[in-house]
Amino acid sequence: QLNGVLAQYEELEQRLCDPAVLADQKEYTRLAKEHARQGELATAAREYISLSDQLASAKDELKNESDPELKELAQEEISDIEGKLPQLEEDIKFMLLPADPNDEKDIIVEIRGGAGGDEANIFAGDLFRMYERFAESKKWKVEVIDASPSDMGGFKEISFKMLGDRVYSSMKFESGVHRVQRVPKTESQGRIHTSTATVAVLPEMDAVEVHIDPKDLQIDTYRSSGAGGQHVNKTDSDRLISCGSLAS
């Protein structure tokens, strides 16, 4: 199975050098991301195969070697390799699990203050700044789409994009209700408050081209029937356009 993984990885490398792929920017980007994603697995597969070959060789030496010192060295090598293989095997099994098709995509994040009034909005602002710093550490880009600041600080709600390498893979489990218990800035008596904020993480969808055949359009024109400008002037002011293929 690992030899098959390496063969697939080598095929990806060859396709990335194909002039037809180089001319198609969208296909090249897709293959480049797939190549990067498979790189860690390919490295682990090569290491596993190499260690397995070394283990087999060391066991043969142990059987055939008569020198006690060389037999001891062979046994040490066997023990060292057998200590590495189980963890490496578990890592490879994890890498072989089917990937979420959205893992490579950029995301749109929406944060809203929940229960807790002004403190919830402050908490929403804290979450946004936390995600900003996390994005900086991953060398991702953050673009604010829309924001409604709160009077006491933070945000009533804020929407932003996060763009980079495998963003959805790292952020998808952030969706849900987040809760904090602390003495808020808005509390003068030192009491602990519980505040919540909701986080929605959505993978950015690919652009889709929609082609509408004019024959599928039904255009209905309406005119005012009362005594007034539109009726007197015979002006067609309202039109309803519907598409049968989209409706179906």
N, C-alpha and C positions, 0 to 999 in steps of 0.2 A: 504493500500500500504506500509506503514511504517513497519507494522508487517511482511509483506513479505520480506522487506529489511533486517530486523533483523534475520528472519529465514534463509535467504541466507547467511548472515554473520556467523551465528552459524554453518551452514553446511560447510563453508570454514574452520572454526576452527577445525571441526571434521576431514575433509580431510587432513589437515596438520599433524594430529596425526596418519594417516593411514600408517602402515609399507610399503605398496606398494608405496605410494607417497614418503615416506622418502628415499626409495631405488632408486627413479628416480630423480636425481638432477635437471634436466631441468624442470620437472613438479613441483617439490617442489619450485623452484625459481619462476616459473610463479604464483603459488598459493600464495606464500608469498608476492609477489608484489601486487597481487589482494587484499589480506587480508589487507595490509597496506593502499591501496587506498580506500578501503571501510570502514576503521576504523573511519574516520572523519564523514562520513554519518551515520554510526551506532550509534555513540555517540550523534549526533544531533537528530536522530530518537528517541532514548531512552529519551532524554530531552524533546522532543516535546510531546511524549506520557505521560510522567510523569506530565508535566505542564497541559496538557489537563485534566488528571484525577483530579489533584488538583483544577483546575478551576471548574469542575463539582461538586466536593465535597464542595467547598466554596459557590457556588450558592445554594446548598441544605441547608447548614447551615444558609445562609442569609434568606431563606424562612421560616425556622422552628424555628429560634432563637428569643426569646422574650427579652433577655437582650440587652439593647441599646449598651453597651460597646462591647459585643461579635459581635453584628451585624456590628459595626463600624470596628472591626478587620477583619471580613469576607469581608467587602466591600474593605478595603485596600488591602487585599490579591488578590481579584478579579481584582482590578485596576492594581496591580503590574504584575500579570500574563498576563492580556490582553495587557499590554504594551510590553511584551517580545515576545509573540507568532507571531505577524506579521513579524518581522525581521527574527525570526528563521524559519518561513515558507518559506520566500524568499530565505534564505540560502539553505534550503533543496531542493527547486525547482531547484536551480542552480546546486547543487551536483547531482541531478537526470538526468541532461542533458547527452546524450550519449557522451562517451569519445572518443577521437581520438585514434585509435588502436596503433598509434605510440608514444603516450604520454610517455610511460614507457621506451622508447628506449634511448640508448646513441646516440650521434650525431657526425658528422664530420662537421667542420666549415671551410669555405674558405673565407679569406679577401683579397681583391685586391685594390690597390690604383687606383683611377679613375682620373677625371679631376682635374688639379691643380699641375701637375708635382711633384717636390720633396715634396712639402707640402702635397699632397695627400698621398704620401707614409708615411710621418710622422703621418698623421691622421690615416692611417691603423694600424700603430704601437700603437697609443693611444687606438684604439678600441680593439686591441688584449690584451693590458694590463688591460683595463677595464673588459673584459670578464674573464681574469685570476683572478682578484680580486673578481669578482662576484662568480666565481667557488669556491674560497677559503671560501667565506661567506656561501656557500651552502654545503661545505664539498665535493665538486666534485673533480675529478682528471682531469688534462689537460695533454695531450701528443701531442707534436708537431710532425707532419708527415713530412712536408717539408716547407722550408722558403727561400725566396730570399730577403736578406737585401738590403736596399737602401743606397747609398753613404752618404746621408745627415741624415740618421737615419730612423727608422721605417722599413717598408717592402714594396717591390713591390707587393709581395703576400706571404701569409702564410696559411698553412692548418694544422689543429690540431683536435684531438679528445677531447670530453668532456664526462666523464663517471661518473655516479652517479644515484641518485634517481630522476626519472621523469624529466630528462634533456630536452628532446624534448618538453615537456609540457611548460617549462619555456622559452625556447629559440626560438621556431619556428617562432615567430613574428618578430625576428630580421632580417630575410631575407629581402634583398632589398638594395636600394641605401641610404647611410647615407651622410649627408651634414653638413659641419661646416663653419662658417664665423668668421674669427679671423685674427689678425695680425700675420703672420707666422714667424717662426724662420729665414726663408730664405729672409725676406723682410727688407730692410735697411731704407726705407722711411716712415715706420709706416702705410702703407696702408692696408686696410682690404681686404683679399682674400677669395674667396669661393672655397672650396675643397670638393671632394667627394671620397667615398670608397664604394665598393660593398661587401655585406655579403651574403654568401649562407649557409644555415643551412639544413643539410640532415640527416634524421634518419638512423642509422646504420642498415643495413638489416641482417636478420638471414641467417646463413650459409645454403646452399642448396646442397644436394648430387645429382650428375648427373651420371646416369648409362648408358653407351653406349654399345649396343650389337655389338660385332665384325661383325656380319652379316650385320649391317647397314653401315659399312665403305666401301668406294670405294677408292682404292689406285691406282693412276696413276703415272707411272715412266717415267721420261724423260732423254734423253741422247743427248749430244752435237752431231750435225751432221757435223760440220766443221772439217777440218784437224787440229788435235791438240791432246792433251793428253787424254781427256775424250773419244773421239771417237776411237782413236787408241787402248787405253787400255780397251775399252768396259766397262767403269765405269759408273754406274748409280748414278748420283750425285743429281738430283732434283726429289722430290716426292711431289705430291699434294694429301692430304688426305681430303675427304669430307664425311660428315655424312648425309644421306638422312633424318633421323628422325629429326635432328636438323634443317636442312634446311626447312623442312615443318613446 
